[in-house]
Amino acid sequence: MHKSAKTGISVLLATTVLASPFVMVPKAAYALTVEDISADDTSADEETEYTIEFEIDKELKSGDEISVKFPSGYTVDKKLKKSDVSLEDDDGDDVSISSVSVSSNVVTVELKEKVSKGTVLTLTIDNVTNPDDKGSYSIGVKTSKESTYKNEKITIGKSSSSSSSSSSGSKFSVSQSSKSAEASISLTLGKFNLSSKSKLKKGKYIYVDFPTKDMLPKSISKSDVKVNGTKADYVSVLDSDSIRIEVPSGADGDTSIKLEFTSSAGIKNPSSADDDYTFEVEYDDKKYTSEKIEVTGSANASFDVALSDRGAGARSSYSFDIDLSTKLYSNTDIQIDFPSADMVPPVMSGYSITVNGDQVGVVSTSNGRVSFRTPSGFKSTDNLTVKFAYDAYLTNPKTAGTYSLTAKIDNKTYRSKSFEVSGTSAPVAVDNAAATIGLTRATASTPTGLQIAIKGLGAPIVRSQGFFEIVLPAGFRVPAYIPANQVTVNGAAVNYVGVRGQNLIIVPSQDIPAQTAVQVNVLEAGGIVNPATTGVYSIGVYTSEEKGLLFARPATIVALNGVSFKANVASFTKSGKATAMAAAPYIVNGNTLMPASFFRDGLGMSVTWTTTTAKVVSGNTVMQFKVGSNVATVNGQNVTLPVAVQLKNKIPALPLRTITDRTGYKIIFVNGNYTVYK
């Protein structure tokens, strides 16, 4: 429901000032002119969106406020957010808002930027519920420059459907210069008669709602629009499917409407063929609906698609030439929609895509769509060659069949001819339920290595082309560069290691066949550092040839006072400092034995020993061991050990887990790397 703008305000104000003592007129009373207040739905007790248009006669600065007061009977959402409110100037540009607040049915919007004097502002407020009772209500508007509200009335209780057509009940005619989808057209709506007693009035607004959101340009020149044969006074595009036309003096007093749009207006037919499209024109709170129009198939010719490999599931380059309906310029948006989401990798580099031989800029991918822009300095043309290189890591659909893709270029859609994908589907992914990911050190803020055991690949990786991608969560510190000699795949140094944010791109130096196990190791000298915050972190593994996550595993980060060591290495690390041990830890029948001194020097327990006995005290727990015996006493009770105590380098070697389980310590063990912590 759109209400008309008020006219003659400046004349009325001038008359008032001349006829009244100047001191009786508050200066702020004339700083704002309300042009229009409307609601999407004026039915009683309906939640709707309100649009308030007003002109400011004084400059507003950052920090100034705009207030809209809804009368008693209205309900305004007390939790109104900035996203529920928008503010635009008369050029259709957004005006920044600092905050939105609601108090006693008054919505207050604080500005974040300056607004010039004479600007017509359009404020929309969502989540407003109309009164239960029908009738006329006054809504007030003011800014920080006014002391009182400027009110405008709106009628509540007349449903939008009650005025959805002209008084005769007939549908008005529509004439379009072409019926092809997406074709640029000239357009004529009407002529049709207004409802009883309605007449066009100069300065009031005609609103036109278009059938779809892809028909309108960003702006329309008033010279391209006529109302009853007279050029419009003003035309504004309100949103993606509606415009507002100011009635010119040449149509003042007319009882009918005929709207004409030239082909230069930039209006296009909808992108999809259909025979059920209608327009809606609104004037003076009455709506008029058009007859149905038909839009036929695409206006843009199809194009051929070339693939370097047509095998199902295979990685392939893609290229195609498109004859454009209009010239293409630099920094123009292009979207390519591939047949299925799993064809497109989660990340794609602009180096892998060219348009007419030039690398593109700002690439993004989402659900089978690749979006980018023509580069700066791109030479204007009406012919476009798009190439996705092999290293863009596009893969064919996994099932043989006939497919096509779609290109949307400068808001025009082009559809390819069908292309064939043949051969067998890609191998089924190997079950990696038993695959592991381990950190060589698990203490916070500590340099660590990675040990990744993949049980098998579902698709082969070609050396120097395919890659593994290791995704480390936020918190891990990943260096900008990791030397290739710090990473191995199946024991061989890799060809290349790339760092992309938190992700490692590891390109092997040998072919990795499908359905074979893979061991990826990143050395501690690679420079990866554990998070400073303790907790459980998830590390993910991907490959270039299999779309989607291969597997992910949790990694526990413990406090820095945790102790890390390795089997068969006679030292441990605590708080970043390495300390020598009297003997290296070693494993007997699956049980780790530690020199007795470790429990004193590493874990802070009270420990005494001889060459035949050892005593370990932690809090109230007293444990006594004998060399050569698999029975120990814990607080006077005999306990059978998993393996007998041994003498190593003249010091008793004690079972690690027997002691940690009774003193509250936990153990993280990954491929010979231990971390003991509380």
C-alpha positions as CSV (number, residue, x, y, z in Angstrom):
1,M,0.0,0.0,0.0
2,H,1.7,3.2,-1.2
3,K,0.5,6.7,-0.2
4,S,1.1,9.7,-2.4
5,A,3.6,12.5,-1.8
6,K,2.4,15.8,-0.5
7,T,2.7,18.7,-2.9
8,G,2.9,22.4,-2.5
9,I,4.6,22.2,0.9
10,S,7.1,25.0,0.1
11,V,4.2,27.4,-0.9
12,L,2.2,26.5,2.2
13,L,5.2,27.2,4.5
14,A,6.0,30.5,2.8
15,T,2.4,31.6,3.2
16,T,2.4,30.6,6.9
17,V,5.5,32.5,7.6
18,L,4.1,35.7,6.0
19,A,0.8,35.4,7.7
20,S,2.0,34.7,11.2
21,P,4.5,36.4,13.6
22,F,7.9,34.9,13.1
23,V,8.5,34.2,16.8
24,M,5.4,32.0,16.9
25,V,6.8,29.5,14.4
26,P,9.3,27.0,15.9
27,K,12.4,27.0,13.6
28,A,12.6,23.2,13.8
29,A,9.1,22.7,12.6
30,Y,10.1,23.3,9.0
31,A,13.3,21.2,8.8
32,L,11.5,18.0,7.6
33,T,8.8,17.2,5.0
34,V,7.1,13.8,5.0
35,E,6.4,12.7,1.5
36,D,5.0,9.3,1.9
37,I,4.2,6.7,4.6
38,S,3.1,3.2,3.4
39,A,2.8,-0.4,4.6
40,D,3.3,-3.6,2.7
41,D,0.0,-4.8,4.2
42,T,-2.6,-2.5,5.7
43,S,-4.8,-5.2,7.1
44,A,-5.7,-5.0,10.8
45,D,-3.5,-7.0,13.2
46,E,-1.0,-7.9,10.5
47,E,2.8,-7.8,11.0
48,T,4.3,-5.9,8.1
49,E,7.0,-3.6,6.9
50,Y,6.6,0.2,6.9
51,T,8.3,2.6,4.4
52,I,8.7,6.3,5.4
53,E,9.9,8.8,2.8
54,F,10.8,12.3,3.9
55,E,13.0,15.2,2.9
56,I,15.3,16.9,5.3
57,D,15.8,20.7,5.1
58,K,18.8,20.7,7.4
59,E,22.0,18.7,7.3
60,L,22.2,15.7,9.6
61,K,25.5,14.6,11.1
62,S,26.9,11.3,12.4
63,G,25.3,10.7,15.8
64,D,22.0,12.6,14.9
65,E,18.8,10.6,15.2
66,I,15.7,9.9,13.2
67,S,12.6,8.9,15.2
68,V,9.4,7.3,14.0
69,K,6.4,7.3,16.4
70,F,3.7,4.7,15.9
71,P,0.4,5.6,17.7
72,S,-1.4,3.6,20.4
73,G,-2.7,0.3,19.0
74,Y,0.5,-0.5,17.0
75,T,3.0,-3.1,18.3
76,V,6.6,-2.6,17.5
77,D,9.1,-5.4,18.1
78,K,11.1,-4.4,21.2
79,K,14.1,-6.4,20.0
80,L,14.2,-4.7,16.6
81,K,17.7,-5.1,15.1
82,K,19.7,-3.1,12.6
83,S,19.0,-5.8,10.0
84,D,15.2,-5.0,10.4
85,V,15.8,-1.4,9.4
86,S,17.3,0.2,6.2
87,L,17.9,3.8,5.2
88,E,18.5,5.0,1.6
89,D,19.1,8.4,0.1
90,D,17.4,9.7,-3.1
91,D,20.1,8.0,-5.3
92,G,19.2,4.6,-3.8
93,D,22.5,4.4,-1.9
94,D,22.5,3.0,1.6
95,V,23.0,5.4,4.5
96,S,25.0,3.9,7.4
97,I,23.2,3.3,10.7
98,S,25.0,3.1,14.1
99,S,22.1,1.7,16.1
100,V,18.4,1.1,16.4
101,S,16.3,1.2,19.6
102,V,12.6,0.9,20.5
103,S,10.9,2.6,23.4
104,S,7.1,3.1,23.8
105,N,6.4,2.5,20.1
106,V,9.1,5.0,19.1
107,V,11.8,3.6,16.7
108,T,15.0,5.7,17.0
109,V,17.7,5.3,14.4
110,E,21.1,6.8,15.0
111,L,23.1,7.8,11.9
112,K,26.7,6.8,11.3
113,E,27.3,9.3,8.5
114,K,26.4,12.8,7.4
115,V,23.3,13.4,5.2
116,S,23.2,16.6,3.2
117,K,20.4,19.2,3.4
118,G,17.6,18.6,0.8
119,T,18.1,14.8,0.7
120,V,15.0,12.6,0.4
121,L,15.4,9.6,2.7
122,T,13.6,6.3,2.5
123,L,13.4,4.5,5.9
124,T,12.0,1.0,6.1
125,I,11.1,-0.6,9.4
126,D,10.1,-4.3,9.6
127,N,8.3,-6.3,12.3
128,V,5.6,-3.7,12.9
129,T,2.1,-5.0,13.7
130,N,-0.9,-3.0,12.7
131,P,-3.7,-2.2,15.2
132,D,-6.6,-4.6,15.8
133,D,-9.1,-1.8,15.0
134,K,-9.8,-0.4,11.6
135,G,-9.4,3.3,11.1
136,S,-7.1,6.2,10.3
137,Y,-3.8,6.5,12.2
138,S,-1.2,9.2,12.4
139,I,2.5,8.2,12.3
140,G,5.0,10.8,13.3
141,V,8.5,11.4,12.0
142,K,11.2,13.8,13.3
143,T,15.0,14.1,13.4
144,S,17.4,15.6,16.0
145,K,16.7,19.0,14.3
146,E,13.0,19.0,15.2
147,S,11.3,19.3,18.6
148,T,7.9,17.9,17.4
149,Y,6.8,15.1,15.1
150,K,5.6,15.7,11.6
151,N,2.5,13.4,11.2
152,E,1.1,11.6,8.2
153,K,-2.1,9.5,8.2
154,I,-2.5,5.9,7.0
155,T,-5.7,3.9,6.8
156,I,-5.7,0.5,8.5
157,G,-8.3,-2.2,7.9
158,K,-8.6,-2.3,4.1
159,S,-6.9,-5.5,2.9
160,S,-4.7,-5.3,-0.1
161,S,-6.8,-7.8,-1.9
162,S,-9.9,-5.5,-1.8
163,S,-8.3,-3.1,-4.2
164,S,-6.3,-5.5,-6.3
165,S,-7.9,-4.6,-9.6
166,S,-9.5,-1.7,-11.4
167,S,-13.1,-0.7,-10.8
168,S,-14.2,-2.6,-13.9
169,G,-12.6,-5.7,-12.7
170,S,-10.7,-6.2,-16.0
171,K,-7.0,-6.7,-16.4
172,F,-5.0,-4.1,-18.2
173,S,-3.0,-5.0,-21.3
174,V,0.8,-5.4,-21.6
175,S,2.9,-4.9,-24.7
176,Q,6.5,-6.0,-24.9
177,S,8.9,-5.7,-27.8
178,S,10.2,-9.2,-27.4
179,K,9.0,-12.4,-25.7
180,S,12.4,-14.0,-25.4
181,A,13.8,-14.7,-21.9
182,E,16.2,-12.0,-20.7
183,A,15.8,-9.9,-23.8
184,S,16.1,-6.1,-23.4
185,I,12.6,-4.8,-24.1
186,S,10.5,-1.7,-24.6
187,L,7.3,-2.0,-22.5
188,T,3.8,-0.5,-22.4
189,L,1.4,-1.0,-19.5
190,G,-2.2,-0.1,-20.2
191,K,-4.1,2.1,-21.0
192,F,-6.6,1.4,-18.2
193,N,-9.2,3.5,-16.3
194,L,-8.7,4.5,-12.7
195,S,-11.3,3.5,-10.1
196,S,-14.3,5.8,-9.4
197,K,-13.4,9.4,-8.5
198,S,-9.7,8.8,-8.8
199,K,-7.6,11.2,-10.9
200,L,-3.9,11.6,-11.5
201,K,-2.4,14.5,-9.6
202,K,1.0,16.1,-10.3
203,G,3.6,15.1,-7.7
204,K,1.8,12.0,-6.6
205,Y,3.3,8.6,-7.1
206,I,2.5,5.6,-9.3
207,Y,4.0,2.4,-8.2
208,V,4.8,-0.6,-10.5
209,D,5.6,-4.1,-9.2
210,F,7.4,-6.2,-11.8
211,P,6.8,-10.0,-12.0
212,T,10.4,-11.1,-11.1
213,K,13.5,-9.6,-9.4
214,D,15.7,-9.8,-12.4
215,M,13.9,-7.4,-14.8
216,L,15.0,-4.0,-13.5
217,P,18.3,-2.1,-13.8
218,K,19.8,-0.3,-10.9
219,S,18.3,3.0,-12.1
220,I,16.0,4.3,-14.8
221,S,16.2,7.7,-16.4
222,K,13.0,9.8,-16.4
223,S,13.5,10.5,-20.1
224,D,12.8,6.8,-20.8
225,V,9.4,6.7,-19.1
226,K,6.1,8.4,-20.1
227,V,2.9,8.7,-18.2
228,N,0.0,9.2,-20.6
229,G,2.4,10.4,-23.3
230,T,4.2,12.9,-21.0
231,K,7.8,12.4,-19.7
232,A,7.7,11.4,-16.0
233,D,8.9,14.0,-13.5
234,Y,10.9,11.5,-11.6
235,V,11.6,7.7,-11.6
236,S,13.2,5.7,-8.8
237,V,14.0,2.0,-8.5
238,L,12.8,1.1,-5.0
239,D,14.1,-2.5,-4.9
240,S,14.8,-5.4,-7.2
241,D,11.2,-5.6,-8.5
242,S,9.4,-2.3,-8.0
243,I,9.7,1.3,-9.2
244,R,8.0,4.6,-8.3
245,I,7.0,7.2,-11.0
246,E,6.1,10.8,-10.2
247,V,3.1,12.0,-12.1
248,P,4.0,14.9,-14.5
249,S,1.9,18.0,-15.0
250,G,1.0,16.8,-18.5
251,A,-1.0,13.9,-16.9
252,D,-2.6,16.0,-14.1
253,G,-6.3,15.4,-13.9
254,D,-6.3,12.2,-16.1
255,T,-8.7,9.4,-15.2
256,S,-6.6,6.7,-16.8
257,I,-3.0,5.4,-16.9
258,K,-0.8,4.4,-19.7
259,L,2.9,3.8,-18.9
260,E,5.5,3.5,-21.6
261,F,9.2,2.4,-21.1
262,T,11.7,2.8,-24.0
263,S,14.2,0.1,-24.7
264,S,16.9,2.4,-23.2
265,A,15.3,2.1,-19.8
266,G,17.2,-1.2,-19.3
267,I,14.2,-3.4,-18.5
268,K,14.6,-7.1,-19.5
269,N,12.2,-10.0,-19.7
270,P,12.4,-12.6,-16.8
271,S,15.2,-15.2,-17.2
272,S,12.8,-18.2,-17.2
273,A,10.2,-19.0,-19.8
274,D,6.6,-19.0,-18.5
275,D,3.1,-17.8,-19.6
276,D,1.9,-16.7,-16.1
277,Y,3.7,-13.4,-15.5
278,T,1.7,-10.3,-14.4
279,F,2.4,-6.7,-13.5
280,E,0.8,-4.7,-10.7
281,V,0.3,-0.9,-10.8
282,E,-0.8,1.0,-7.6
283,Y,-2.1,4.6,-7.4
284,D,-4.0,6.4,-4.7
285,D,-4.2,3.2,-2.5
286,K,-5.7,1.2,-5.4
287,K,-4.0,-1.7,-7.1
288,Y,-4.5,-2.7,-10.7
289,T,-3.3,-6.1,-12.1
290,S,-2.3,-6.8,-15.7
291,E,-3.3,-9.6,-18.0
292,K,-0.9,-12.6,-18.0
293,I,2.1,-12.3,-20.4
294,E,4.2,-15.0,-21.9
295,V,8.0,-15.3,-21.9
296,T,9.6,-17.9,-24.2
297,G,13.0,-19.6,-24.3
298,S,16.3,-18.0,-23.8
299,A,17.3,-15.2,-26.0
300,N,21.0,-16.2,-25.8
301,A,22.4,-18.9,-28.0
302,S,24.0,-22.0,-26.5
303,F,27.7,-22.6,-26.7
304,D,30.0,-25.6,-26.8
305,V,32.0,-26.9,-23.8
306,A,35.5,-28.5,-24.3
307,L,36.9,-31.0,-21.7
308,S,40.4,-32.4,-21.5
309,D,39.1,-35.6,-20.1
310,R,35.5,-36.9,-20.5
311,G,35.8,-39.8,-18.0
312,A,33.3,-39.9,-15.2
313,G,34.9,-38.6,-12.0
314,A,38.1,-37.5,-13.8
315,R,39.8,-34.2,-13.2
316,S,39.5,-32.1,-16.3
317,S,40.1,-28.6,-17.7
318,Y,37.0,-26.9,-19.1
319,S,36.8,-24.2,-21.8
320,F,34.1,-22.5,-23.9
321,D,33.5,-19.6,-26.2
322,I,30.3,-17.4,-25.7
323,D,28.9,-14.9,-28.2
324,L,27.5,-12.2,-25.9
325,S,24.4,-10.2,-26.5
326,T,26.1,-7.0,-25.2
327,K,29.7,-5.9,-24.8
328,L,31.6,-7.0,-21.7
329,Y,33.9,-4.6,-19.8
330,S,36.4,-4.8,-16.9
331,N,35.3,-5.6,-13.4
332,T,32.1,-7.3,-14.6
333,D,30.6,-10.2,-12.5
334,I,30.6,-13.7,-14.1
335,Q,29.0,-16.8,-12.5
336,I,29.5,-20.3,-13.9
337,D,27.1,-22.9,-12.6
338,F,28.4,-26.5,-13.1
339,P,26.0,-29.5,-13.1
340,S,26.7,-30.7,-9.6
341,A,28.2,-29.3,-6.4
342,D,30.8,-32.0,-6.1
343,M,32.5,-30.9,-9.4
344,V,33.8,-27.7,-7.8
345,P,36.5,-27.6,-5.1
346,P,36.0,-25.6,-1.9
347,V,38.8,-23.2,-2.9
348,M,39.9,-22.1,-6.4
349,S,42.7,-19.8,-7.4
350,G,42.3,-16.9,-9.9
351,Y,45.5,-18.2,-11.5
352,S,43.5,-21.2,-12.8
353,I,40.9,-19.2,-14.7
354,T,41.3,-16.9,-17.7
355,V,38.9,-14.8,-19.7
356,N,40.2,-14.0,-23.2
357,G,43.7,-14.9,-21.9
358,D,43.7,-12.7,-18.9
359,Q,43.7,-14.0,-15.3
360,V,40.5,-13.2,-13.4
361,G,40.2,-11.6,-10.0
362,V,38.3,-12.3,-6.7
363,V,37.3,-16.0,-7.2
364,S,34.7,-17.6,-4.9
365,T,33.0,-21.1,-5.0
366,S,29.8,-22.3,-3.5
367,N,27.5,-25.3,-4.3
368,G,28.7,-25.9,-7.8
369,R,29.0,-22.2,-8.7
370,V,32.3,-20.4,-9.5
371,S,32.1,-16.6,-9.3
372,F,34.7,-14.1,-10.5
373,R,35.2,-10.8,-12.2
374,T,36.9,-9.7,-15.4
375,P,40.2,-8.1,-14.5
376,S,41.0,-4.4,-14.5
377,G,42.1,-3.3,-17.9
378,F,40.1,-6.0,-19.6
379,K,39.4,-5.0,-23.2
380,S,35.7,-4.6,-24.0
381,T,34.3,-7.3,-26.3
382,D,31.2,-9.1,-27.2
383,N,33.0,-12.5,-27.4
384,L,34.2,-14.3,-24.4
385,T,36.6,-17.3,-24.0
386,V,36.6,-18.8,-20.5
387,K,39.2,-21.4,-19.6
388,F,39.4,-23.4,-16.4
389,A,42.9,-24.9,-16.2
390,Y,43.6,-28.5,-15.1
391,D,45.0,-27.1,-11.8
392,A,41.6,-25.5,-11.1
393,Y,40.7,-29.1,-9.8
394,L,37.4,-29.3,-11.4
395,T,36.2,-32.9,-11.7
396,N,33.6,-34.4,-14.0
397,P,30.3,-35.7,-12.7
398,K,30.8,-39.2,-11.1
399,T,28.1,-40.8,-13.3
400,A,28.4,-41.1,-17.1
401,G,25.7,-39.1,-18.9
402,T,24.7,-35.8,-20.7
403,Y,25.3,-32.5,-18.9
404,S,25.2,-28.8,-19.5
405,L,26.4,-25.7,-17.6
406,T,25.1,-22.1,-17.3
407,A,27.0,-18.8,-17.5
408,K,25.6,-15.6,-16.0
409,I,27.4,-12.7,-17.3
410,D,26.5,-9.1,-16.5
411,N,23.1,-10.4,-15.3
412,K,22.4,-12.2,-18.6
413,T,22.2,-16.0,-18.7
414,Y,23.8,-18.2,-21.3
415,R,23.3,-22.0,-21.4
416,S,25.7,-24.4,-22.9
417,K,25.0,-27.2,-25.4
418,S,24.9,-30.7,-23.8
419,F,28.3,-32.4,-23.4
420,E,29.0,-36.1,-22.7
421,V,30.7,-37.6,-19.7
422,S,31.6,-41.2,-20.4
423,G,33.4,-44.2,-18.8
424,T,33.0,-45.7,-15.4
425,S,32.4,-43.8,-12.2
426,A,35.2,-42.8,-9.9
427,P,36.3,-45.5,-7.4
428,V,34.3,-45.7,-4.2
429,A,36.2,-44.1,-1.3
430,V,38.1,-46.4,1.0
431,D,36.8,-46.7,4.5
432,N,39.1,-44.4,6.6
433,A,37.4,-45.1,9.9
434,A,40.6,-46.4,11.3
435,A,42.8,-43.6,9.9
436,T,44.6,-41.5,12.5
437,I,46.0,-38.0,13.0
438,G,48.6,-37.4,15.7
439,L,50.6,-34.5,17.1
440,T,54.2,-35.3,18.0
441,R,53.8,-32.9,21.0
442,A,50.5,-32.2,22.6
443,T,51.4,-29.3,25.0
444,A,50.1,-25.8,24.5
445,S,52.2,-23.3,22.6
446,T,54.7,-26.0,21.7
447,P,56.2,-26.7,18.2
448,T,54.7,-29.9,16.9
449,G,54.9,-32.3,14.0
450,L,52.0,-34.1,12.4
451,Q,51.7,-37.8,11.7
452,I,48.7,-38.7,9.4
453,A,47.9,-42.3,8.6
454,I,45.5,-42.7,5.7
455,K,44.1,-46.2,5.2
456,G,43.5,-45.7,1.5
457,L,42.5,-43.3,-1.3
458,G,39.4,-43.6,-3.4
459,A,41.1,-41.9,-6.4
460,P,44.7,-41.8,-7.4
461,I,46.9,-38.7,-6.9
462,V,49.3,-37.8,-9.8
463,R,52.7,-36.7,-8.6
464,S,53.4,-33.0,-8.9
465,Q,49.7,-32.3,-9.8
466,G,47.4,-33.7,-7.2
467,F,47.7,-32.9,-3.5
468,F,46.7,-33.6,0.1
469,E,45.2,-30.7,2.0
470,I,45.5,-30.7,5.8
471,V,43.1,-28.2,7.6
472,L,44.4,-27.1,10.9
473,P,41.8,-25.3,13.1
474,A,42.1,-21.7,14.4
475,G,44.6,-21.5,17.2
476,F,47.3,-23.5,15.6
477,R,50.2,-21.2,14.4
478,V,51.0,-22.1,10.8
479,P,54.1,-20.5,9.2
480,A,53.8,-18.7,5.9
481,Y,56.4,-21.1,4.4
482,I,57.3,-24.8,5.1
483,P,60.3,-26.2,3.3
484,A,59.5,-29.3,1.2
485,N,62.2,-31.3,3.0
486,Q,60.2,-31.0,6.3
487,V,57.3,-33.1,4.9
488,T,57.3,-36.6,3.6
489,V,54.7,-38.8,1.9
490,N,55.3,-42.5,2.3
491,G,58.9,-41.7,3.4
492,A,59.8,-39.6,0.4
493,A,60.3,-35.8,0.5
494,V,57.4,-34.0,-1.2
495,N,57.6,-31.9,-4.3
496,Y,56.0,-28.8,-2.8
497,V,54.3,-27.5,0.3
498,G,51.9,-24.6,0.1
499,V,50.3,-22.7,3.0
500,R,46.9,-21.3,2.5
501,G,45.7,-19.7,5.7
502,Q,45.4,-22.6,8.2
503,N,45.7,-25.2,5.4
504,L,48.7,-27.1,4.2
505,I,48.8,-28.1,0.5
506,I,51.1,-31.1,0.2
507,V,52.0,-32.1,-3.4
508,P,53.7,-35.5,-3.4
509,S,56.8,-36.3,-5.5
510,Q,55.5,-39.8,-6.5
511,D,52.2,-41.2,-7.9
512,I,49.8,-42.5,-5.2
513,P,47.6,-45.2,-6.6
514,A,44.0,-45.5,-5.5
515,Q,43.1,-47.8,-2.6
516,T,46.6,-47.7,-1.2
517,A,47.6,-46.5,2.3
518,V,49.4,-43.2,2.8
519,Q,51.6,-41.9,5.6
520,V,52.1,-38.1,5.7
521,N,54.6,-36.7,8.2
522,V,55.3,-33.1,8.9
523,L,58.4,-32.6,11.1
524,E,58.5,-30.4,14.1
525,A,61.1,-28.2,12.4
526,G,58.4,-27.3,9.9
527,G,57.3,-24.6,12.3
528,I,53.8,-25.5,13.3
529,V,53.0,-24.5,16.9
530,N,50.1,-25.8,19.0
531,P,47.3,-23.5,20.2
532,A,47.9,-21.6,23.4
533,T,44.5,-22.6,24.7
534,T,44.0,-26.2,26.0
535,G,41.2,-28.3,24.6
536,V,40.2,-30.6,21.8
537,Y,40.7,-29.5,18.2
538,S,39.6,-31.1,15.0
539,I,42.1,-31.6,12.1
540,G,40.7,-32.4,8.7
541,V,42.2,-34.2,5.7
542,Y,41.2,-33.7,2.0
543,T,42.6,-34.6,-1.3
544,S,42.4,-32.8,-4.7
545,E,40.8,-35.9,-6.3
546,E,38.0,-36.7,-3.8
547,K,35.5,-34.0,-3.1
548,G,34.5,-33.5,0.4
549,L,36.2,-34.3,3.7
550,L,38.3,-37.5,3.6
551,F,38.3,-37.7,7.4
552,A,38.8,-35.6,10.6
553,R,40.2,-36.5,13.9
554,P,40.4,-34.8,17.3
555,A,43.7,-33.6,18.8
556,T,43.9,-32.8,22.5
557,I,46.1,-29.9,23.6
558,V,47.1,-30.0,27.2
559,A,48.6,-27.4,29.5
560,L,52.2,-26.4,29.0
561,N,53.3,-28.2,32.2
562,G,52.5,-31.5,30.5
563,V,55.6,-33.6,29.8
564,S,56.4,-34.9,26.3
565,F,58.9,-37.6,25.3
566,K,59.5,-40.3,22.7
567,A,60.2,-44.0,23.0
568,N,63.9,-44.8,22.8
569,V,65.0,-41.1,23.3
570,A,66.6,-40.3,26.7
571,S,65.1,-36.9,27.2
572,F,61.8,-35.2,27.9
573,T,60.4,-31.7,27.3
574,K,58.5,-29.7,29.8
575,S,57.5,-26.0,29.5
576,G,59.6,-25.9,26.4
577,K,62.8,-27.1,28.1
578,A,64.5,-30.4,27.3
579,T,65.8,-32.5,30.2
580,A,68.0,-35.6,29.9
581,M,66.9,-38.9,31.5
582,A,69.1,-41.6,33.0
583,A,67.7,-44.1,30.5
584,A,65.5,-43.9,27.4
585,P,61.8,-45.0,27.7
586,Y,61.3,-48.4,26.0
587,I,58.4,-50.8,25.4
588,V,58.1,-54.4,26.7
589,N,55.1,-56.5,25.6
590,G,53.2,-53.3,24.8
591,N,54.0,-51.6,28.2
592,T,56.2,-48.5,28.5
593,L,58.9,-48.6,31.1
594,M,60.4,-45.3,32.4
595,P,63.5,-44.6,34.5
596,A,62.4,-43.9,38.1
597,S,64.0,-40.5,38.0
598,F,61.5,-39.4,35.3
599,F,58.7,-39.4,37.9
600,R,60.7,-37.0,40.1
601,D,62.2,-34.7,37.5
602,G,59.3,-34.7,35.0
603,L,56.2,-35.1,37.2
604,G,57.4,-33.7,40.5
605,M,56.7,-36.8,42.6
606,S,58.9,-37.9,45.6
607,V,61.1,-40.8,44.4
608,T,63.9,-42.8,45.9
609,W,65.7,-45.8,44.5
610,T,68.6,-48.2,44.7
611,T,69.7,-50.8,42.1
612,T,67.1,-53.2,43.6
613,T,64.1,-51.1,44.8
614,A,62.2,-47.9,44.0
615,K,59.7,-45.9,46.0
616,V,57.3,-43.4,44.5
617,V,55.2,-41.1,46.6
618,S,52.4,-38.7,45.1
619,G,50.1,-37.1,47.7
620,N,48.7,-39.9,49.8
621,T,49.7,-42.6,47.4
622,V,52.8,-44.6,48.2
623,M,54.1,-47.2,45.7
624,Q,57.0,-49.6,46.2
625,F,58.7,-51.6,43.5
626,K,61.4,-54.4,43.3
627,V,63.6,-55.0,40.4
628,G,62.8,-58.3,38.7
629,S,59.3,-58.5,40.4
630,N,55.9,-58.0,38.7
631,V,54.3,-57.3,42.1
632,A,54.3,-53.9,43.7
633,T,52.6,-52.5,46.9
634,V,50.3,-49.5,46.7
635,N,49.5,-48.1,50.1
636,G,50.3,-51.6,51.6
637,Q,48.3,-53.6,49.1
638,N,49.8,-55.9,46.6
639,V,49.3,-55.0,42.9
640,T,50.2,-57.2,39.9
641,L,52.2,-55.3,37.3
642,P,51.7,-55.8,33.6
643,V,55.5,-56.4,33.3
644,A,58.3,-56.9,35.8
645,V,60.4,-53.9,37.0
646,Q,63.8,-53.9,35.2
647,L,67.2,-52.3,35.8
648,K,68.3,-50.0,33.0
649,N,71.5,-48.0,33.2
650,K,71.7,-48.8,36.9
651,I,68.3,-47.3,37.7
652,P,64.9,-49.2,38.0
653,A,62.6,-48.9,35.0
654,L,59.0,-48.7,36.2
655,P,55.7,-49.3,34.3
656,L,54.4,-45.8,33.2
657,R,50.7,-46.5,33.2
658,T,50.7,-48.2,36.6
659,I,51.9,-45.0,38.2
660,T,50.0,-42.5,36.1
661,D,46.6,-44.3,36.6
662,R,47.0,-44.0,40.4
663,T,48.2,-40.4,40.5
664,G,45.6,-38.7,38.2
665,Y,47.8,-38.3,35.1
666,K,46.6,-39.0,31.6
667,I,48.7,-40.1,28.6
668,I,48.4,-39.1,24.9
669,F,50.3,-41.6,22.7
670,V,50.8,-41.2,19.0
671,N,53.2,-43.3,17.0
672,G,55.9,-43.4,19.7
673,N,55.3,-39.8,20.9
674,Y,54.0,-39.4,24.5
675,T,52.5,-36.5,26.4
676,V,51.7,-37.0,30.1
677,Y,49.5,-34.4,31.8
678,K,46.9,-33.7,34.4
